[in-house]
Amino acid sequence: MPKKTDTNNNVKRTKKSTKTQKPRGKEIEGNLSVHAKGFGFVLVKKGTDIFIPLEHMLNAMDGDYVSVEIVKKST
């Protein structure tokens, strides 16, 4: 599968996951659950599920196993 990059040229897609090329923090893995409106949640085994806004979903689909990095915590 060819690599795909976003407008900032910092994301690649592999057969198993989408992840940043330059990890800056701890990566968390889990299954993606996508809502009908396009946003999603990464369902993690330990801890709180992680919200993924529509603009960061890229080509991810419901049920994909993904790796994410928290870059900013909401308040």
C-alpha positions as CSV (number, residue, x, y, z in Angstrom):
1,M,0.0,0.0,0.0
2,P,1.5,3.4,-0.9
3,K,2.2,6.0,1.7
4,K,-0.3,8.8,2.1
5,T,0.5,12.1,3.6
6,D,-1.6,15.0,4.9
7,T,-1.0,18.6,4.0
8,N,1.6,18.9,6.7
9,N,3.4,15.9,5.3
10,N,3.5,14.2,8.7
11,V,1.2,11.2,8.5
12,K,1.7,7.8,6.8
13,R,-0.8,5.0,6.4
14,T,0.2,1.4,6.6
15,K,-1.9,-1.7,6.2
16,K,-2.4,-2.0,10.0
17,S,-2.4,1.6,11.3
18,T,-2.0,5.3,10.7
19,K,0.7,7.0,12.8
20,T,2.9,10.0,12.8
21,Q,6.4,9.7,11.4
22,K,8.0,11.7,14.2
23,P,6.6,10.5,17.5
24,R,6.8,13.1,20.2
25,G,5.2,11.3,23.1
26,K,3.8,8.0,24.2
27,E,1.7,6.2,21.6
28,I,-1.5,4.5,22.6
29,E,-3.1,1.7,20.5
30,G,-6.6,0.6,20.2
31,N,-9.6,-0.1,18.0
32,L,-11.3,2.8,16.3
33,S,-15.0,3.3,16.7
34,V,-16.4,5.8,14.1
35,H,-19.7,7.7,14.7
36,A,-22.1,8.3,11.7
37,K,-21.1,12.0,11.8
38,G,-17.5,11.2,11.0
39,F,-15.6,11.6,14.4
40,G,-14.4,8.6,16.3
41,F,-13.0,7.2,19.5
42,V,-10.0,5.0,20.0
43,L,-11.2,2.3,22.5
44,V,-8.3,1.5,24.8
45,K,-8.1,-1.4,27.2
46,K,-6.8,0.6,30.2
47,G,-7.8,4.2,30.7
48,T,-10.2,6.6,29.0
49,D,-11.2,6.3,25.4
50,I,-9.6,8.9,23.1
51,F,-11.8,11.3,21.0
52,I,-10.6,11.8,17.4
53,P,-12.2,14.8,15.7
54,L,-13.4,14.6,12.1
55,E,-10.5,16.6,10.7
56,H,-8.0,14.0,12.1
57,M,-9.7,10.9,10.9
58,L,-8.0,10.8,7.5
59,N,-8.9,7.5,5.8
60,A,-9.4,5.5,9.0
61,M,-12.4,3.3,9.1
62,D,-14.6,1.8,11.8
63,G,-12.8,-1.2,13.4
64,D,-9.3,-0.2,12.3
65,Y,-6.5,-0.9,14.8
66,V,-4.7,2.4,15.2
67,S,-1.9,4.0,17.1
68,V,-2.4,7.6,18.4
69,E,-0.4,10.2,20.2
70,I,-1.9,12.8,22.6
71,V,-0.6,16.2,21.5
72,K,-2.9,18.4,23.5
73,K,-5.3,17.5,26.4
74,S,-8.7,19.2,26.4
75,T,-9.7,21.2,29.4
